[in-house]
């Protein structure tokens, strides 16, 4: 972290970014650092590679961001990427970053994959969320007390990445930090409502579309399902977020691992994997050129991949991974 802090001190204009379809941890981390960097006198901008997960749009009340338009700002002299340590997860923007000579820092708690050419890292796989690392980094930069909106963003990062302190990454530090952040006067009930109880009207039918395709494998210990855009349109449904389906599949007593594949409106196909205790789904996702955490990972398929092929590959990756690791 010392090397990363020195890079920030030498910079004048910092660019903050994160992975495609930024989630609560990704956006929350960037907003924490947006406030911290402004506090120490830096020019700073949040530039997202594409629109974020719609559930977190309310965070725009606390910080400004814009969507990448194909060019990196000419005046930026340092890039900080949050909740991501692979430039490929920035899509086309990542390709532009790789071609640039701009120094870059990753603030992330995912497993490092390959050599992305980071100039410095703020990295700890034991951290419950990248937002935790953003707070640590802000402290190392000497930012002092931050605005309340920064702590709200940190709370969103921590609570969404730990499933509101339900997941296995909710270590004691996460509980202590949640209490500390809540003690700063945050309206935690409002935050929960905005994230988890503000779904679009078509969400219930979207969940239905996924459950229609539910399969069990490996003696009922693996659950796999998928959702297709054609069926969503037929139902007048939407499924921007898939956590509800994943959580429901994982709630079945005998199930150890789950996979859910979704076809996006723009034609992209993504699969998410989750496990309870034993299966390392990060290893499963890696077979599809994806990544993430031991208990929560995912992958995306190349544009143009037929839905049936993606389903077959994702199902096989999960089932084969389960048999190889557990039997």
C-alpha positions as CSV (number, residue, x, y, z in Angstrom):
1,X,0.0,0.0,0.0
2,X,2.9,2.3,0.6
3,X,3.9,2.3,-3.1
4,X,0.3,3.0,-4.1
5,X,0.1,5.9,-1.7
6,X,3.3,7.4,-3.1
7,X,1.9,7.2,-6.6
8,X,-1.2,9.1,-5.5
9,X,0.9,11.8,-3.8
10,X,2.8,12.3,-7.0
11,X,-0.3,12.6,-9.1
12,X,-2.4,15.6,-10.0
13,X,-5.4,14.1,-11.7
14,X,-6.7,10.7,-10.8
15,X,-9.1,8.5,-12.8
16,X,-11.2,6.0,-10.9
17,X,-12.9,3.0,-12.5
18,X,-14.0,-0.6,-12.0
19,X,-15.4,-3.7,-13.7
20,X,-18.2,-3.9,-16.2
21,X,-21.7,-3.4,-14.8
22,X,-20.4,-2.1,-11.5
23,X,-22.0,-3.5,-8.4
24,X,-22.3,-2.2,-4.9
25,X,-18.7,-3.0,-3.9
26,X,-17.3,-1.7,-7.1
27,X,-19.2,1.6,-7.0
28,X,-18.9,2.0,-3.3
29,X,-15.1,1.6,-3.4
30,X,-14.8,4.2,-6.1
31,X,-17.0,6.7,-4.2
32,X,-15.0,6.2,-1.0
33,X,-11.8,7.1,-2.9
34,X,-13.5,9.9,-4.8
35,X,-14.2,11.6,-1.5
36,X,-10.8,10.8,0.0
37,X,-8.8,12.0,-3.1
38,X,-10.8,15.3,-3.2
39,X,-10.1,15.7,0.5
40,X,-6.3,15.6,-0.1
41,X,-6.6,18.1,-3.0
42,X,-6.5,15.8,-6.1
43,X,-8.5,16.3,-9.2
44,X,-10.5,13.1,-9.5
45,X,-13.1,11.6,-11.9
46,X,-15.1,8.3,-11.8
47,X,-15.2,6.8,-15.3
48,X,-17.3,3.6,-15.6
49,X,-16.7,1.3,-18.6
50,X,-20.5,0.8,-19.0
51,X,-23.7,1.7,-17.0
52,X,-23.7,0.2,-13.5
53,X,-26.1,-2.3,-11.9
54,X,-29.4,-0.3,-11.7
55,X,-29.9,-1.1,-8.1
56,X,-27.1,1.2,-7.1
57,X,-28.1,4.3,-9.1
58,X,-29.1,6.0,-5.8
59,X,-25.3,6.3,-5.1
60,X,-25.2,9.0,-7.8
61,X,-26.6,11.3,-5.1
62,X,-23.3,11.1,-3.3
63,X,-20.8,11.2,-6.1
64,X,-20.5,12.0,-9.8
65,X,-19.6,9.5,-12.5
66,X,-19.7,9.3,-16.3
67,X,-19.6,6.4,-18.8
68,X,-16.6,5.8,-21.0
69,X,-17.0,7.2,-24.5
70,X,-14.1,5.5,-26.1
71,X,-11.3,7.8,-24.9
72,X,-9.4,8.2,-21.7
73,X,-9.2,11.8,-20.3
74,X,-6.1,13.4,-21.6
75,X,-5.2,15.1,-18.3
76,X,-5.3,12.0,-16.1
77,X,-1.9,10.9,-14.8
78,X,-3.0,8.0,-12.6
79,X,-5.7,5.3,-12.8
80,X,-7.2,3.4,-9.8
81,X,-9.3,0.4,-10.6
82,X,-11.6,-0.8,-7.9
83,X,-12.9,-4.3,-7.2
84,X,-11.1,-5.7,-10.2
85,X,-7.5,-7.0,-10.9
86,X,-8.0,-8.0,-14.6
87,X,-8.1,-5.4,-17.3
88,X,-10.3,-7.7,-19.4
89,X,-13.1,-7.1,-16.9
90,X,-13.2,-3.4,-18.0
91,X,-14.2,-4.5,-21.5
92,X,-13.1,-2.3,-24.4
93,X,-12.0,0.4,-21.9
94,X,-9.5,-2.2,-20.5
95,X,-7.9,-2.6,-23.9
96,X,-7.4,1.2,-24.1
97,X,-5.9,1.2,-20.6
98,X,-3.5,-1.6,-21.6
99,X,-2.3,0.5,-24.5
100,X,-1.7,3.6,-22.4
101,X,1.4,4.5,-20.4
102,X,-0.7,5.7,-17.4
103,X,0.4,4.2,-14.0
104,X,-2.4,2.1,-12.6
105,X,-3.3,0.8,-9.2
106,X,-5.7,-2.1,-8.4
107,X,-7.7,-1.9,-5.2
108,X,-9.2,-5.4,-5.0
109,X,-9.9,-8.4,-2.8
110,X,-10.2,-11.0,-5.7
111,X,-7.6,-13.6,-6.4
112,X,-4.9,-12.1,-8.7
113,X,-5.0,-13.7,-12.2
114,X,-2.0,-13.3,-14.6
115,X,0.0,-10.1,-15.0
116,X,-2.2,-7.1,-15.7
117,X,0.8,-4.7,-15.5
118,X,-0.3,-3.0,-12.3
119,X,2.1,-0.3,-11.1
120,X,1.0,-0.9,-7.5
121,X,-1.6,-2.9,-5.6
122,X,-3.9,-2.4,-2.7
123,X,-4.8,-6.1,-2.4
124,X,-6.0,-8.5,0.3
125,X,-8.0,-11.6,-0.5
126,X,-9.0,-11.9,3.1
127,X,-10.8,-8.5,3.0
128,X,-14.6,-8.9,3.0
129,X,-15.0,-6.3,0.3
130,X,-13.0,-4.0,-1.8
131,X,-14.7,-1.2,0.0
132,X,-12.8,-2.3,3.1
133,X,-9.6,-1.8,1.3
134,X,-10.7,1.6,0.0
135,X,-11.3,2.8,3.5
136,X,-7.8,1.5,4.5
137,X,-6.3,3.2,1.5
138,X,-8.1,6.5,2.4
139,X,-6.6,6.3,5.9
140,X,-3.1,5.6,4.5
141,X,-3.5,8.7,2.3
142,X,-4.1,10.8,5.3
143,X,-7.6,11.8,4.2
144,X,-8.9,11.9,7.8
145,X,-12.7,12.0,8.4
146,X,-14.7,11.7,5.2
147,X,-18.1,13.0,4.4
148,X,-21.1,10.9,5.6
149,X,-21.9,10.0,2.0
150,X,-18.5,8.3,1.7
151,X,-19.3,6.1,4.7
152,X,-22.7,5.3,3.2
153,X,-20.9,4.1,0.1
154,X,-18.5,2.0,2.2
155,X,-21.5,0.5,4.0
156,X,-23.1,-0.4,0.6
157,X,-19.9,-2.0,-0.5
158,X,-19.5,-4.1,2.6
159,X,-23.1,-5.2,3.1
160,X,-23.8,-6.1,-0.5
161,X,-20.6,-8.1,-0.9
162,X,-21.3,-10.0,2.3
163,X,-25.0,-10.6,1.6
164,X,-25.9,-8.3,4.5
165,X,-23.4,-10.2,6.6
166,X,-24.8,-13.6,5.6
167,X,-22.0,-15.0,3.5
168,X,-18.8,-16.8,4.6
169,X,-16.7,-13.6,3.9
170,X,-18.5,-11.9,6.8
171,X,-15.5,-12.2,9.1
172,X,-15.4,-10.5,12.5
173,X,-13.7,-7.4,10.9
174,X,-16.8,-7.1,8.7
175,X,-19.2,-7.1,11.6
176,X,-17.1,-4.6,13.5
177,X,-16.8,-2.3,10.5
178,X,-20.6,-2.5,9.8
179,X,-21.3,-1.5,13.4
180,X,-18.8,1.4,13.2
181,X,-20.3,2.7,9.9
182,X,-23.9,2.3,11.2
183,X,-22.8,4.3,14.2
184,X,-22.0,7.3,12.0
185,X,-25.7,7.9,11.7
186,X,-26.4,6.1,8.5
187,X,-30.0,5.2,7.7
188,X,-29.3,1.5,7.3
189,X,-33.0,0.5,6.8
190,X,-33.3,3.0,3.9
191,X,-30.1,1.6,2.3
192,X,-31.4,-1.9,2.6
193,X,-34.7,-0.8,1.0
194,X,-33.0,1.0,-1.9
195,X,-30.8,-2.1,-2.7
196,X,-33.1,-5.0,-2.0
197,X,-36.7,-3.7,-2.1
198,X,-36.7,-1.4,-5.1
199,X,-36.8,-4.0,-7.9
200,X,-38.5,-3.3,-11.3
201,X,-42.1,-4.6,-11.6
202,X,-41.0,-7.4,-14.0
203,X,-38.5,-9.0,-11.5
204,X,-40.9,-11.7,-10.0
205,X,-41.7,-13.0,-13.4
206,X,-38.0,-12.8,-14.3
207,X,-37.3,-15.1,-11.3
208,X,-40.0,-17.4,-12.6
209,X,-38.3,-17.6,-16.0
210,X,-35.2,-18.9,-14.4
211,X,-36.8,-21.4,-12.1
212,X,-38.7,-22.9,-15.1
213,X,-35.3,-24.3,-16.2
214,X,-34.1,-25.6,-12.9
215,X,-32.1,-28.8,-13.0
216,X,-30.5,-30.9,-10.3
217,X,-27.3,-32.9,-10.8
218,X,-24.8,-34.9,-8.7
219,X,-27.5,-36.5,-6.5
220,X,-29.2,-33.2,-5.9
221,X,-26.1,-31.4,-4.6
222,X,-25.7,-29.2,-7.7
223,X,-28.5,-26.9,-9.0
224,X,-28.3,-25.2,-12.4
225,X,-30.8,-23.0,-14.1
226,X,-30.9,-20.3,-16.9
227,X,-33.0,-17.5,-18.3
228,X,-33.4,-16.6,-22.0
229,X,-34.4,-13.2,-23.3
230,X,-37.1,-14.7,-25.5
231,X,-38.9,-16.1,-22.5
232,X,-38.5,-12.9,-20.5
233,X,-40.1,-11.0,-23.4
234,X,-42.9,-13.5,-23.6
235,X,-43.6,-13.1,-19.8
236,X,-43.2,-9.3,-19.9
237,X,-40.5,-9.9,-17.4
238,X,-37.0,-8.6,-16.5
239,X,-34.1,-10.0,-14.6
240,X,-31.4,-7.3,-14.2
241,X,-30.1,-8.9,-11.0
242,X,-29.9,-12.6,-10.6
243,X,-29.0,-12.8,-6.9
244,X,-32.6,-13.8,-5.9
245,X,-32.5,-16.9,-8.1
246,X,-29.0,-17.8,-6.9
247,X,-30.0,-17.4,-3.2
248,X,-33.2,-19.4,-3.7
249,X,-31.3,-22.3,-5.4
250,X,-28.7,-22.3,-2.7
251,X,-31.3,-22.3,0.1
252,X,-32.2,-26.0,-0.7
253,X,-30.8,-28.1,2.1
254,X,-28.9,-30.7,0.2
255,X,-27.5,-28.3,-2.4
256,X,-23.8,-27.4,-2.2
257,X,-23.3,-25.5,-5.4
258,X,-25.4,-23.6,-7.8
259,X,-25.0,-22.0,-11.2
260,X,-27.3,-19.5,-13.0
261,X,-26.9,-18.4,-16.6
262,X,-28.6,-15.3,-17.9
263,X,-28.9,-13.9,-21.4
264,X,-28.7,-10.1,-21.2
265,X,-30.9,-7.7,-23.4
266,X,-27.8,-6.7,-25.4
267,X,-27.0,-10.4,-26.2
268,X,-24.3,-10.9,-23.7
269,X,-24.4,-14.2,-21.7
270,X,-23.2,-14.4,-18.2
271,X,-23.0,-17.2,-15.7
272,X,-22.7,-16.9,-11.9
273,X,-21.6,-19.7,-9.5
274,X,-22.1,-20.0,-5.8
275,X,-21.3,-22.6,-3.2
276,X,-21.9,-23.2,0.5
277,X,-19.0,-25.0,2.1
278,X,-16.8,-27.2,0.0
279,X,-16.7,-26.3,-3.7
280,X,-14.2,-23.7,-4.9
281,X,-16.3,-22.1,-7.6
282,X,-13.4,-19.8,-8.5
283,X,-11.7,-22.8,-10.0
284,X,-14.9,-23.6,-11.9
285,X,-15.2,-20.1,-13.3
286,X,-11.5,-20.2,-14.4
287,X,-12.3,-23.0,-16.8
288,X,-14.6,-20.5,-18.6
289,X,-12.0,-17.7,-18.4
290,X,-13.8,-16.2,-15.5
291,X,-12.9,-15.6,-11.9
292,X,-14.0,-14.2,-8.5
293,X,-14.0,-15.8,-5.1
294,X,-13.9,-19.3,-3.6
295,X,-17.7,-19.2,-2.8
296,X,-18.9,-16.7,-5.5
297,X,-17.5,-16.4,-9.0
298,X,-18.7,-15.9,-12.6
299,X,-17.8,-15.8,-16.2
300,X,-19.0,-14.2,-19.4
301,X,-19.2,-15.8,-22.9
302,X,-17.8,-14.3,-26.1
303,X,-20.2,-12.2,-28.1
304,X,-22.1,-14.3,-30.6
305,X,-22.0,-17.5,-28.5
306,X,-25.3,-19.4,-29.0
307,X,-27.3,-19.7,-25.9
308,X,-27.5,-23.5,-26.0
309,X,-23.7,-23.7,-26.3
310,X,-23.2,-21.4,-23.3
311,X,-25.7,-23.4,-21.2
312,X,-24.0,-26.7,-22.1
313,X,-20.5,-25.3,-21.3
314,X,-21.6,-23.7,-18.0
315,X,-23.5,-26.7,-16.8
316,X,-20.6,-29.0,-17.7
317,X,-18.1,-26.7,-15.9
318,X,-20.1,-26.8,-12.7
319,X,-20.9,-30.5,-12.7
320,X,-17.3,-31.5,-13.8
321,X,-15.8,-29.2,-11.2
322,X,-18.0,-30.6,-8.5
323,X,-17.1,-34.2,-9.4
324,X,-13.4,-33.4,-9.6
325,X,-13.3,-31.5,-6.3
326,X,-15.9,-33.4,-4.2
327,X,-16.7,-36.6,-6.0
